[in-house]
Amino acid sequence: MRYFAILLILAVTAFAWVDEDGRDSSIPQGTFPGGGDAITLTILDTFQVSSAGQMLGLDTQDNSDQLVVMDSYPAEMLRAVKMGTGNPAWTLPAPRSFTFGLCHSWPVPYGWYVNCFFDSNMYYYDGTSWSIAFANPAGDDGRGMDFQNDGEYIWQTNASTGIYRIDETGASTFYPVTLSDQMSGLTVFPYNGNLGIFVTCYGGGQDWFLFEFDGSGLTFIGSANPGESNVTG
């Protein structure tokens, strides 16, 4: 019986796969946390990005009216559009296939970082060419990213286990997070004098999960749903 159980585990592992959106089939969807403070999300504007076939990572640039999306498979393109209209602004070929997260560093030299769910590198664009910046501490499990301008850190979701804070040398700190599903998107922003971190999940519907970082650890604050009915993914 013990040998049969081992064979069964190996068989399940063999059939695990990562789809073109970066979703790992070996990570099951579970029950999401409830409770926490009441959070209200208000939709201020909506627009379509008709030029993109797939939108994974998202980022904005300070003092700019552009939204940049990772139009991954099959285009493999960073695609900038005008916020409010979705009109194309510029494009930049990605460094390789199956990229997911992207973030814009600040201040100069205003480069772009991207990760990939089929290799373990973090890539950097310096305005002229792409290079491998450092080994991604999340390996190929890195997904959504954002850049903390005041600390010059990259924040990145790591599958279903937690969140990384990474400096621009590749040194990192890992903060465990349990959301019972694989995390995807992430954004950071000032919050109560600390840092707020919203994350989303592949299987979490439209729910946004809010954490507060006080400089040493993450505290779950609560979750909310923007209630947008016309969303496909």
Secondary structure, 3 states (H helix, E strand, C coil): CHHHHHHHHHHHHHCCCECCCCCECCCCCCCCCCCCCCCCCCCCCCCCCCCCCCCCCEEECCCCCEEEEEECCCCCEEEEEECCCCCEEEEEECCCCCEEEEEECCCCCCCEEEEECCCCEEEEECCCCEEEEEECCCHHHEEEEEEECCCCEEEEEECCCEEEEEECCCCEEEEECCCCCCEEEEEEEEECCEEEEEEEECCCCCCEEEEEECCCCEEEEEEECCCCCCCCC
